[in-house]
Amino acid sequence: MASAVYLFGVRRVRRRGEPWPVLRTIGFFALGLLPYAVIELGFLGVYSAELRWAFSTRIALLIFAVPAGIAAGRPFDLVPGALRERILAARLTRIFGNAMVATIVIAAVFCLFLTPIAGFLRVHPAIEASLGVVVPLVGLAMVLPMMALGAVHTGTFIAIEFLLAFVELLIDSVPGLLLRLNDGVLDLIPDAGQTAPWWPSLLHDQHLAGDMIWFIAEFADVPILVIFMIRWMRSDRVEARGFDDLSDEEYDEMTRAHLRGER
């Protein structure tokens, strides 16, 4: 379904005579949909209900890696211009399109692994299956607006986002560390037993889950920091170029207006 809608959008854009780089389409499928299929249909999806570390790894990848890969295909750029502007102007989009909300949402999701809620989500068949759709959508709701709104954010706003992303780098590691260091099974779900010789014990399974959450969260935050740094540098250059284009009289008037507290 997603691939058909994306290809329809690409065809519509090209029929209007607008260019659409092939690398975007390749990125959408190779970095977004293909990893999603591997996660959901592969080992992690099959054993998600039985293994804590498979479940936590699956959720972490679905909320981090899959949305980032899909965003590489720039699907939001395929939305018609008028509709795209209305979506960007919506308050909900602007709320989700900043790093502060992303930090809170990701931290809240990871903190669920420290509670019995994680066990309930893992063993309930309908809920466990629905997470394969809900979790990537949550990630996309944060990633796509963040990328689209990056062009209109000021350098100061991007600098704040960069600092928040750095804070997230530290916060995201806490749930994984707590899972790894805790000597009690936190989800309170007694497993039926080992189905294979390599099946880990309950506690070792939880420790592996903590290791995977910690690794994925820290690894995924590094490219985000790099993206924010590049956006910050580009925004600073654009703003500096705008000041250079001002005449001495315009610059003096802007300075006086700033001192008077005017915008």
Secondary structure, 3 states (H helix, E strand, C coil): CHHHHHHHHHHHHHHCCCCCCHHHHHHHHHHHHHHHHHHHHCHHHHCCCCCHHHHHHHHHHHHCHHHHHHHCCCHHHHCCHHHHHHHHHCHHHHHHCCHHHHHHHHHHHHHHHHCHHHHHHHHCHHHHHHHHHHHHHHHHHHHHHHHHHCCCCCHHHHHHHHHHHHHHHHHCHHHHHHHHHCCCCCCCCCCCCCCCCCCCCHHHHHHHHHHHHHHHHHHHHHHHHHHHHHHHHHHHHHHHHHHHCCCHHHHHHHHHHHHCCCC
